[in-house]
């Protein structure tokens, strides 16, 4: 049975949506303020770390290379570029927008909770019990995606693009805004891409897709994932393969989720049909 609040007018829904957006913005502001205060930690230990040859990913790649007999093939001893700010307000703007981005990432579970509360009145009672699972799974997938973007995509991109030169005379002095933009886009894009199983769940629930549809489009999905891997990583085969594998696993997992949901919906439809008879 649906909540009585489902019978609200259009203006009532707009009012609820307005407060949902206000509270979500407030969450981002509060966590962003915390990030703004801890500037030294955010920039020294997070933002600028992928530029350090001693970064975790580089050390892992080096150890992996030596373990399989490639000696120093994947070891990185230097990332030859300088991060600079070329405008008067450059560093302050970078500080503010980085704090906002961190605030959004940290408050993601609360934002998901607000979204759930907004759609909750239109759900059936048996669907509302999945609230905690929805929030936990969505948040975990998002955080895994952000970490994947930070520890995999970002260092691969920073190392390749920061070391690439068209000529010895051209030095890489990277603008701070450009450097942060690379990290931000890598982390957020990965975070949202990792929400694919959740999207598959809801689209199947709404009857917009089926597991058979996803299976039939698998070859197109593979091509799309390959293109996506090429877009968000440096143009080398190793980086693209590293990104392609988890993205493809996500697609297969989405098919599994869709299959489970589809079977439940079919079973529910049969029960409803028998009840009406």
C-alpha positions as CSV (number, residue, x, y, z in Angstrom):
1,X,0.0,0.0,0.0
2,X,1.4,3.4,-0.9
3,X,1.8,6.2,1.6
4,X,-1.0,8.7,1.9
5,X,1.5,11.5,1.1
6,X,1.6,10.1,-2.4
7,X,-1.6,12.0,-3.0
8,X,0.1,15.4,-3.0
9,X,-0.4,18.2,-5.5
10,X,2.3,19.2,-8.0
11,X,3.1,22.3,-5.9
12,X,3.4,20.1,-2.8
13,X,5.9,17.9,-4.6
14,X,7.9,21.0,-5.6
15,X,8.0,22.2,-2.0
16,X,9.3,18.8,-0.8
17,X,11.9,18.8,-3.6
18,X,12.9,22.3,-2.7
19,X,13.6,21.3,0.9
20,X,15.4,18.1,-0.3
21,X,17.7,20.3,-2.3
22,X,18.2,22.8,0.5
23,X,19.1,20.0,3.0
24,X,21.4,18.3,0.5
25,X,23.2,21.7,-0.2
26,X,23.5,22.2,3.6
27,X,25.2,18.8,4.0
28,X,27.7,19.7,1.2
29,X,28.3,23.0,2.8
30,X,29.0,21.5,6.3
31,X,31.4,18.8,5.0
32,X,32.9,21.3,2.6
33,X,33.6,23.7,5.5
34,X,35.4,20.8,7.3
35,X,37.5,20.2,4.2
36,X,38.2,23.9,3.8
37,X,39.5,24.0,7.4
38,X,41.8,21.0,6.9
39,X,43.4,22.6,3.8
40,X,46.9,21.3,4.5
41,X,45.8,17.6,4.8
42,X,43.5,17.8,1.7
43,X,46.1,19.3,-0.6
44,X,49.4,17.8,0.8
45,X,48.1,14.3,1.5
46,X,45.4,13.9,-1.1
47,X,45.4,16.3,-4.0
48,X,49.2,16.6,-4.6
49,X,50.1,13.0,-3.7
50,X,49.5,11.5,-7.2
51,X,52.4,13.8,-8.3
52,X,54.7,12.1,-5.8
53,X,56.7,9.1,-7.2
54,X,56.3,7.6,-3.8
55,X,52.5,7.4,-4.2
56,X,50.9,4.1,-3.3
57,X,49.9,3.2,-6.9
58,X,53.4,3.8,-8.3
59,X,55.1,1.8,-5.5
60,X,52.6,-1.1,-6.2
61,X,53.3,-1.0,-9.9
62,X,57.0,-1.1,-9.3
63,X,56.7,-4.0,-6.9
64,X,54.4,-5.8,-9.4
65,X,56.9,-5.2,-12.2
66,X,59.9,-6.6,-10.2
67,X,57.9,-9.6,-9.0
68,X,57.2,-10.7,-12.5
69,X,60.7,-10.2,-13.8
70,X,60.2,-6.9,-15.6
71,X,62.8,-5.3,-13.3
72,X,62.1,-1.5,-13.3
73,X,59.8,-1.5,-16.2
74,X,56.8,0.0,-14.3
75,X,58.8,1.9,-11.7
76,X,58.4,5.6,-11.7
77,X,61.2,7.7,-10.2
78,X,60.2,11.1,-11.4
79,X,57.1,12.9,-12.6
80,X,58.7,15.9,-14.4
81,X,56.2,18.8,-14.1
82,X,55.5,21.7,-11.8
83,X,52.1,22.6,-10.5
84,X,51.6,26.4,-10.6
85,X,49.0,29.1,-10.2
86,X,48.9,31.8,-12.8
87,X,46.1,34.0,-11.5
88,X,45.7,36.2,-8.4
89,X,42.7,34.2,-7.1
90,X,43.8,30.9,-8.5
91,X,44.8,29.2,-5.3
92,X,41.9,30.6,-3.3
93,X,39.4,29.4,-6.0
94,X,41.1,26.0,-6.1
95,X,40.8,25.8,-2.3
96,X,37.0,26.7,-2.3
97,X,36.0,24.3,-5.2
98,X,38.1,21.5,-3.9
99,X,36.4,21.9,-0.5
100,X,33.0,21.8,-2.2
101,X,33.9,18.6,-4.2
102,X,35.2,16.9,-1.0
103,X,32.0,18.0,0.8
104,X,29.9,16.4,-1.9
105,X,31.8,13.2,-1.8
106,X,31.7,13.0,2.0
107,X,28.0,13.9,2.2
108,X,26.9,11.4,-0.6
109,X,25.2,8.9,1.7
110,X,23.1,11.8,3.3
111,X,22.2,13.1,-0.2
112,X,21.1,9.6,-1.2
113,X,19.1,9.4,2.0
114,X,17.4,12.7,1.0
115,X,16.6,11.4,-2.4
116,X,15.1,8.2,-0.9
117,X,12.9,10.3,1.4
118,X,11.7,12.2,-1.6
119,X,10.6,9.1,-3.6
120,X,9.5,7.1,-0.5
121,X,5.8,8.3,-0.5
122,X,5.4,6.9,-4.0
123,X,6.6,3.4,-3.0
124,X,4.8,0.4,-1.7
125,X,5.3,-0.8,1.9
126,X,7.3,-3.8,0.9
127,X,9.6,-1.6,-1.2
128,X,10.3,0.8,1.7
129,X,12.1,-1.9,3.7
130,X,15.0,-1.8,1.2
131,X,15.9,1.8,2.2
132,X,18.9,0.9,4.3
133,X,20.2,-1.5,1.7
134,X,19.7,1.0,-1.1
135,X,21.6,3.8,0.8
136,X,24.4,1.4,1.9
137,X,24.9,-0.2,-1.5
138,X,24.7,3.1,-3.4
139,X,27.2,4.8,-1.1
140,X,29.7,1.8,-1.0
141,X,29.6,1.6,-4.9
142,X,30.1,5.4,-5.1
143,X,33.1,5.4,-2.7
144,X,34.7,2.4,-4.4
145,X,34.3,4.2,-7.7
146,X,35.9,7.4,-6.2
147,X,38.8,5.3,-4.8
148,X,39.2,3.6,-8.2
149,X,39.4,7.0,-9.9
150,X,41.9,8.3,-7.4
151,X,44.2,5.3,-7.1
152,X,44.0,3.9,-10.7
153,X,42.8,6.5,-13.2
154,X,44.4,9.6,-11.7
155,X,48.0,8.3,-11.3
156,X,48.0,6.7,-14.7
157,X,46.8,10.0,-16.2
158,X,49.1,12.2,-14.1
159,X,52.1,10.1,-14.9
160,X,51.4,9.9,-18.7
161,X,50.2,13.5,-19.3
162,X,52.7,15.1,-16.8
163,X,55.7,13.3,-18.5
164,X,54.6,13.7,-22.1
165,X,56.5,16.2,-24.2
166,X,56.3,17.2,-27.9
167,X,59.9,18.6,-27.7
168,X,62.6,18.9,-25.0
169,X,62.3,22.7,-25.2
170,X,58.7,22.6,-24.0
171,X,58.4,22.3,-20.3
172,X,55.4,21.1,-18.4
173,X,54.2,23.8,-16.0
174,X,50.7,22.6,-15.2
175,X,48.1,25.1,-14.0
176,X,46.7,24.2,-10.6
177,X,43.1,24.4,-11.8
178,X,43.9,22.0,-14.7
179,X,45.6,19.5,-12.3
180,X,42.7,19.5,-9.8
181,X,40.2,19.2,-12.7
182,X,41.9,16.0,-13.8
183,X,41.7,14.5,-10.3
184,X,38.1,15.7,-9.7
185,X,36.8,14.5,-13.1
186,X,38.5,11.1,-12.7
187,X,37.1,10.5,-9.2
188,X,33.6,11.8,-9.7
189,X,33.2,10.1,-13.1
190,X,34.3,6.8,-11.7
191,X,32.0,7.2,-8.7
192,X,29.0,7.7,-10.9
193,X,30.0,4.9,-13.3
194,X,30.1,2.5,-10.4
195,X,26.4,3.3,-9.7
196,X,25.6,1.2,-12.8
197,X,24.2,-1.8,-10.8
198,X,21.9,0.6,-8.9
199,X,20.7,2.2,-12.1
200,X,20.1,-1.3,-13.6
201,X,18.0,-2.2,-10.5
202,X,15.7,0.8,-10.9
203,X,15.4,0.6,-14.7
204,X,14.4,-3.1,-14.4
205,X,12.0,-2.2,-11.6
206,X,10.4,0.3,-13.8
207,X,10.2,-2.1,-16.7
208,X,12.4,-0.1,-18.9
209,X,15.1,-2.8,-19.3
210,X,15.3,-6.6,-18.9
211,X,18.3,-8.9,-18.3
212,X,17.7,-10.3,-21.9
213,X,18.0,-6.8,-23.2
214,X,21.3,-6.2,-21.4
215,X,22.6,-9.6,-22.6
216,X,21.6,-8.8,-26.2
217,X,23.4,-5.5,-26.1
218,X,26.6,-6.9,-24.5
219,X,28.8,-6.6,-27.6
220,X,27.8,-2.9,-27.9
221,X,28.4,-2.5,-24.2
222,X,31.9,-3.9,-24.6
223,X,32.6,-1.4,-27.4
224,X,31.2,1.4,-25.3
225,X,33.3,0.4,-22.3
226,X,36.4,0.2,-24.4
227,X,35.7,3.7,-25.7
228,X,35.0,5.0,-22.2
229,X,38.3,3.4,-21.0
230,X,40.1,5.1,-23.8
231,X,38.5,8.5,-22.9
232,X,39.2,8.5,-19.2
233,X,42.7,7.0,-19.3
234,X,46.0,7.8,-21.1
235,X,46.3,6.4,-24.7
236,X,48.2,3.3,-23.8
237,X,47.0,-0.3,-23.9
238,X,47.9,-1.2,-20.3
239,X,46.0,1.7,-18.7
240,X,42.9,0.9,-20.9
241,X,42.9,-2.7,-19.9
242,X,43.3,-1.9,-16.2
243,X,40.2,0.3,-16.4
244,X,38.2,-1.9,-18.8
245,X,38.2,-5.0,-16.6
246,X,36.4,-3.5,-13.6
247,X,33.9,-1.6,-15.9
248,X,33.1,-4.8,-17.7
249,X,32.6,-6.7,-14.4
250,X,30.2,-3.9,-13.4
251,X,28.2,-4.5,-16.5
252,X,28.0,-8.3,-15.8
253,X,27.0,-7.5,-12.2
254,X,24.3,-5.2,-13.5
255,X,22.9,-8.0,-15.7
256,X,22.8,-10.3,-12.6
257,X,21.0,-7.6,-10.6
258,X,18.5,-7.0,-13.4
259,X,17.9,-10.8,-13.6
260,X,17.1,-11.0,-9.9
261,X,14.8,-8.0,-10.0
262,X,13.1,-9.2,-13.2
263,X,12.3,-12.6,-11.7
264,X,10.8,-11.0,-8.6
265,X,8.7,-8.6,-10.7
266,X,7.5,-11.5,-12.9
267,X,6.5,-13.5,-9.8
268,X,4.7,-10.5,-8.3
269,X,2.8,-10.0,-11.5
270,X,1.7,-13.6,-11.6
271,X,0.5,-13.4,-8.0
272,X,-1.4,-10.2,-8.7
273,X,-3.0,-11.8,-11.8
274,X,-4.1,-14.8,-9.7
275,X,-5.5,-12.6,-7.0
276,X,-7.6,-10.7,-9.4
277,X,-9.0,-13.9,-10.8
